[in-house]
Amino acid sequence: MADFAKQLMLFVMDEKCYANYFVDFDFFDADCMKALISKGLGFGIIAGSVLVKVPQITKILKNKSGQGINLFSVCLDLLAITIHMSYSFVSGFPFSAWGDTSFLALQTALIAVLVLFYGGSASGAVAFGGVYSAIAYVLMGGLTPLKYLLIAQGLNIPILLLGKLSQAYTNYRNGSTGQLSAVTCFMLLAGALARIFTSIQETGDQMMILTYGCSSFANAVIVAQLLYYWNADKDKKAAGAGGASKKAKSKAKKTD
């Protein structure tokens, strides 16, 4: 049992920190504390990522529509997530530093499939799923050298920004966020912000840190639009209700 407990602890900390906490009873080592917080935060993000886009998927299924969702933006987002996941996996970074991208990739791919399907292209939805699976295998199956993945990771920032800002432009043009899920957008922003810290702590990879910084900015733009258009919609509804009430009173006076 003691050995099992030790192995469990070593899953979230290294030998040095284990000795500090459970042999020397030094609970105030700053480096170990930061590493432990980072690991815990990383696994928390992974746990949250299992469901982060489920509200978006549920909303599309419920309304049987992908209205307001920019497919180009979704595809670029999926490409950025997949490149980041592949680069991290092949580089051998700890799963706690990138594991959430695996679940985000699956959910984002499903969103793209649903948008195509409800957009009237069932064959396109099936083809998209097959092509994406093949691309993911080529990138993560040892067929793509790390140096090429590093180059792709460098291109991830403009891809990510273009994808997110394309959705932001669609929102602006429509004057609404359509079928975008507020829960999903808020969770993506929170996850990107937290990943800046875990990337600094667990990988030290400047490219990953910069990528999550840009992701936080882009997600913040979408969240700001959600808040703005949500308040604008409330004002429109209130104005509409007020106008209807005035018309009803006017009709009543004329009748009298």
Secondary structure, 3 states (H helix, E strand, C coil): CHHHHHHHHHCCCCHHHHHHHHCCCCCCCHHHHHHHHHHHHHHHHHHHHCCCCHHHHHHHHHHCCCCCCCHHHHHHHHHHHHHHHHHHHHHCCCHHHHCHHHHHHHHHHHHHHHHHHHCCCHHHHHHHHHHHHHHHHHHHCCCCCHHHHHHHHHHHHHHHHHHHHHHHHHHHHHCCCCCCCHHHHHHHHHHHHHHHHHHHHHCCCHHHHHHHHHHHHHHHHHHHHHHHHHHHHHHHHHHHHHHHHHHHHHHHHHHC
